[in-house]
Amino acid sequence: MTCWELLGISPTNDRQEIEEAYTAQRKFVADQDLADLDRARREAFAEAGLASYEPPVQRAVAEPETAPVKEAASASPARPLSARDQQVAREVVIQIEAMLHDSARCQDPQVWRAILAEPPADSDPIREAVSDALHPRIKPLLNAGELSQPVVAFLAQWFGWPELEAVNEQQAANSDVMAERDSGFSDNPSGSDSASSDKHQGGVSFWPAVLGWVVALIVLTSIFSNLTGS
């Protein structure tokens, strides 16, 4: 095929027409046939007596090659913590360590939130540093079930530890079971009350009967005594 056939136009000396034809054909040409289309463009320029040059479309094609460089730069590891951030992370860990020795405060999620989620400790880099430092310290407490369900729920949401999420779900399920059991007991308090009232009523009705029999015996005895005496 001639260069004009590859470009899909009739022979011409119009540079713009050649470029437009080249650009239009380029959209439908496979990568392996791109070299033939480029050669056809150069031959068309030569036959038209025009100097060949790189069209602007070449720059557009070259742009994707720079994209991986940008992606690689964005995927590079995050910069290390500054000295100030490191100091904040250390102070947060020290506060948590001290709190864990207070059995009441360590079960209060609001205390954890006040230490972990208040600025500047709430920034993502500091949160990750604190998470790495506290994980080996808190994991044994989780395994032993020493943290309350609200605290576990907050830590699971704050740090995103998978084991925390599992413990939180298990504790929540156990709480639901206990709540249903307690509600079942509270819904049927009349059973024991009715039994005790029946016993009480039975005891109350027994003694009047006994007294009635005693009085009847006394009356009968008195009557017989009078009869025999007369």
C-alpha positions as CSV (number, residue, x, y, z in Angstrom):
1,M,0.0,0.0,0.0
2,T,1.1,3.5,-0.7
3,C,1.6,6.1,1.9
4,W,-1.6,7.9,0.8
5,E,-3.6,4.7,1.1
6,L,-2.3,4.1,4.6
7,L,-3.2,7.7,5.5
8,G,-6.6,7.3,3.8
9,I,-6.3,10.5,1.7
10,S,-5.5,11.5,-1.8
11,P,-2.1,12.9,-2.6
12,T,-1.8,16.5,-1.4
13,N,0.7,19.2,-0.6
14,D,-1.3,20.4,2.4
15,R,0.7,19.7,5.6
16,Q,-2.4,20.2,7.8
17,E,-4.4,17.6,5.9
18,I,-1.6,15.1,6.1
19,E,-1.3,15.7,9.8
20,E,-5.1,15.4,10.4
21,A,-5.2,12.1,8.4
22,Y,-2.2,10.8,10.4
23,T,-3.9,11.7,13.7
24,A,-7.2,10.1,12.6
25,Q,-5.6,6.9,11.4
26,R,-3.5,6.6,14.6
27,K,-6.6,6.1,16.7
28,F,-7.4,2.8,14.9
29,V,-3.9,1.5,14.3
30,A,-2.5,-1.3,16.6
31,D,0.8,-0.8,18.2
32,Q,2.6,-3.2,15.9
33,D,1.3,-1.2,12.8
34,L,2.3,2.2,14.2
35,A,5.7,2.1,12.6
36,D,4.1,1.6,9.1
37,L,1.8,4.6,9.7
38,D,4.8,6.8,10.8
39,R,6.7,5.8,7.7
40,A,3.6,6.6,5.6
41,R,3.5,10.1,7.1
42,R,7.2,10.7,6.4
43,E,6.8,9.5,2.8
44,A,3.8,11.7,2.3
45,F,5.8,14.7,3.5
46,A,8.6,13.8,1.2
47,E,6.4,13.4,-1.8
48,A,4.6,16.7,-1.0
49,G,8.0,18.4,-0.7
50,L,7.5,19.2,3.0
51,A,9.9,18.8,5.9
52,S,9.0,16.1,8.3
53,Y,8.6,17.0,11.9
54,E,7.2,15.4,15.1
55,P,3.5,16.4,15.5
56,P,2.2,17.5,18.9
57,V,0.5,14.1,19.3
58,Q,3.9,12.6,19.9
59,R,4.1,14.5,23.2
60,A,0.7,13.2,24.2
61,V,1.9,9.7,23.6
62,A,5.0,10.3,25.7
63,E,3.1,11.6,28.7
64,P,2.0,8.2,30.0
65,E,5.6,7.2,30.2
66,T,6.1,9.8,32.9
67,A,3.1,8.6,34.8
68,P,4.8,5.6,36.5
69,V,7.5,8.0,37.7
70,K,4.8,10.1,39.5
71,E,3.1,7.0,40.8
72,A,6.4,5.6,42.1
73,A,7.0,8.9,43.8
74,S,3.6,8.8,45.5
75,A,4.1,5.2,46.4
76,S,7.4,5.9,48.1
77,P,7.5,5.2,51.9
78,A,6.2,8.0,54.1
79,R,8.8,10.3,55.6
80,P,9.8,9.4,59.2
81,L,8.3,11.1,62.1
82,S,9.7,14.4,63.1
83,A,11.4,14.8,66.5
84,R,8.3,16.6,67.8
85,D,5.9,13.8,66.5
86,Q,8.2,11.2,68.1
87,Q,8.0,13.0,71.4
88,V,4.2,13.1,71.2
89,A,4.0,9.4,70.5
90,R,6.3,8.6,73.4
91,E,4.2,10.7,75.8
92,V,1.0,9.0,74.6
93,V,2.5,5.5,75.2
94,I,3.7,6.6,78.7
95,Q,0.2,7.8,79.6
96,I,-1.4,4.6,78.4
97,E,1.1,2.5,80.3
98,A,0.3,4.5,83.5
99,M,-3.5,4.2,82.9
100,L,-3.3,0.4,82.5
101,H,-2.2,0.2,86.2
102,D,-5.5,1.8,87.2
103,S,-8.2,-0.8,87.0
104,A,-11.0,1.7,87.0
105,R,-9.7,4.2,84.4
106,C,-8.5,1.5,82.0
107,Q,-12.1,0.3,81.6
108,D,-13.4,3.7,80.7
109,P,-13.4,4.3,76.9
110,Q,-13.6,8.1,77.5
111,V,-10.2,8.0,79.2
112,W,-8.7,6.2,76.2
113,R,-10.3,8.6,73.8
114,A,-9.0,11.6,75.8
115,I,-5.4,10.3,75.5
116,L,-5.4,8.9,72.0
117,A,-7.9,11.0,70.0
118,E,-7.0,14.5,71.2
119,P,-4.6,16.7,69.1
120,P,-1.8,16.4,68.3
121,A,-2.0,12.7,69.0
122,D,-4.8,12.2,66.5
123,S,-2.7,12.6,63.4
124,D,-2.3,9.5,61.3
125,P,1.6,9.2,61.6
126,I,1.4,9.5,65.4
127,R,-1.5,7.1,65.5
128,E,0.5,4.5,63.5
129,A,3.5,4.9,65.8
130,V,1.4,4.6,68.9
131,S,-0.4,1.5,67.4
132,D,2.9,-0.2,66.8
133,A,4.2,0.5,70.3
134,L,1.0,-0.5,72.1
135,H,0.0,-3.6,70.2
136,P,2.4,-6.0,72.1
137,R,1.3,-4.5,75.4
138,I,-2.5,-4.6,74.8
139,K,-2.7,-7.9,73.0
140,P,-2.2,-10.0,76.3
141,L,-5.0,-8.0,77.9
142,L,-7.3,-8.8,75.0
143,N,-6.5,-12.5,75.1
144,A,-7.3,-12.5,78.9
145,G,-10.5,-10.6,78.4
146,E,-9.4,-7.9,80.8
147,L,-10.7,-4.9,78.8
148,S,-14.4,-3.9,78.7
149,Q,-16.4,-4.2,75.6
150,P,-16.7,-0.4,75.1
151,V,-12.9,0.0,75.4
152,V,-12.4,-2.8,72.9
153,A,-14.9,-1.2,70.5
154,F,-13.1,2.1,70.6
155,L,-9.6,0.6,70.1
156,A,-10.9,-1.5,67.2
157,Q,-12.3,1.6,65.6
158,W,-9.2,3.8,66.4
159,F,-6.4,1.4,65.5
160,G,-8.2,-1.0,63.1
161,W,-6.6,-4.1,64.6
162,P,-8.3,-7.3,63.2
163,E,-8.1,-9.1,66.5
164,L,-9.7,-6.2,68.3
165,E,-12.6,-6.3,65.8
166,A,-13.0,-10.0,66.4
167,V,-13.0,-9.6,70.2
168,N,-15.4,-6.7,70.0
169,E,-17.9,-8.7,68.0
170,Q,-17.6,-11.7,70.4
171,Q,-18.1,-9.5,73.4
172,A,-21.1,-7.7,71.8
173,A,-22.7,-11.1,71.1
174,N,-22.1,-12.2,74.7
175,S,-23.7,-9.0,76.0
176,D,-26.8,-9.6,73.8
177,V,-27.1,-13.1,75.1
178,M,-26.9,-12.0,78.7
179,A,-29.3,-9.1,78.1
180,E,-31.9,-11.6,76.6
181,R,-31.4,-13.9,79.6
182,D,-31.9,-11.2,82.1
183,S,-35.0,-9.9,80.3
184,G,-36.4,-13.4,80.4
185,F,-36.0,-13.6,84.2
186,S,-37.5,-10.2,84.7
187,D,-40.5,-10.9,82.5
188,N,-41.5,-13.9,84.7
189,P,-41.2,-12.8,88.3
190,S,-44.7,-13.9,89.1
191,G,-43.7,-17.6,89.2
192,S,-41.8,-17.4,92.5
193,D,-44.2,-14.8,93.9
194,S,-47.3,-16.9,93.1
195,A,-45.7,-20.0,94.7
196,S,-44.8,-18.1,97.9
197,S,-48.3,-16.6,98.0
198,D,-49.8,-20.0,97.6
199,K,-47.7,-21.3,100.5
200,H,-48.7,-18.3,102.6
201,Q,-52.4,-18.7,101.8
202,G,-52.2,-22.4,102.5
203,G,-50.6,-21.8,105.9
204,V,-53.2,-19.1,106.7
205,S,-56.1,-21.3,105.8
206,F,-54.8,-24.3,107.8
207,W,-54.8,-22.7,111.2
208,P,-58.4,-21.5,111.2
209,A,-59.5,-25.0,110.4
210,V,-57.5,-26.4,113.4
211,L,-59.0,-23.8,115.7
212,G,-62.4,-24.7,114.5
213,W,-61.9,-28.3,115.3
214,V,-60.6,-27.5,118.7
215,V,-63.6,-25.3,119.5
216,A,-66.0,-28.0,118.3
217,L,-64.3,-30.6,120.5
218,I,-64.6,-28.3,123.5
219,V,-68.2,-27.6,122.9
220,L,-69.0,-31.3,122.4
221,T,-67.1,-32.2,125.6
222,S,-69.0,-29.6,127.5
223,I,-72.3,-30.9,126.2
224,F,-71.5,-34.5,127.1
225,S,-70.3,-33.5,130.6
226,N,-73.6,-31.7,131.2
227,L,-75.6,-34.7,130.1
228,T,-73.7,-37.2,132.2
229,G,-73.8,-34.9,135.2
230,S,-77.6,-34.6,135.0
